[in-house]
């Protein structure tokens, strides 16, 4: 039987679980890799120390709102510190916040490229 951690690490999207203080209590390898660390090193750290607040303000605002009202939120943020665009699904489960993070940078770049080509054709 697979362990809980093995199941999390098998996920293609990044996963992180935060306690009421914003401390990472669970993570998978995809998230740890995204922030340039290991699962062992991110567990017990504050999300604010793993991710720059200023360049991820929409993400942190959504975390605060979901913590307050329990409404699941989807938020896209362009993260300057990671030079990437992420889609986040944030869910509250009791005192915990569960976040699934998908890097959509490639899709966004492709969309922008197509829009530029269409605009050039109209000229």
C-alpha positions, -999 to +999 in steps of 0.1 A: +000+000+000+012+035-009+019+059+019+001+092+021+033+110+011+038+087-019+003+095-031+009+132-027+042+129-046+024+111-075+003+141-081+013+162-112+001+194-096+019+210-066+001+205-033+006+223+000-014+223+032-012+253+056-021+255+093-039+285+108-006+304+111+003+299+074+029+272+083+033+244+058+022+211+074+021+189+043+036+193+008+044+172-022+076+170-042+061+191-070+056+220-046+090+216-030+106+215-065+087+246-075+101+266-046+136+252-050+136+230-020+128+195-006+096+183+011+116+179+043+128+215+042+095+231+034+075+214+061+074+236+092+082+268+073+059+297+068+044+301+033+055+337+035+091+326+037+087+302+008+069+326-016+075+364-019+044+383-007+047+413-029+049+393-062+022+370-051-003+394-035-034+379-053-025+345-039-020+357-003-052+377-005-071+346-017-056+326+012-068+352+037-103+353+022-107+315+021-095+312+057-120+338+068-151+326+049-144+290+039-153+296+002-131+277-022-113+301-045-095+298-078-069+325-084-044+330-111-012+349-101+017+360-122+046+354-098+076+377-104+098+357-080+092+325-100+088+341-134+057+320-139+019+321-139+001+298-116-035+287-112-043+280-075-073+262-060-076+271-023-099+251-001-104+253+037-108+221+056-113+229+093-083+249+104-063+240+074-059+255+039-053+231+011-038+246-021-033+229-054-010+249-077-007+244-114+020+261-135+001+275-165+030+296-179+033+277-211-004+280-218-004+317-211+026+323-233+010+303-261-023+323-258-004+356-259+016+345-289-016+335-307-032+368-298-002+387-312-003+367-345-041+375-348-034+412-342-007+412-368-030+396-393-056+423-388-032+450-397 
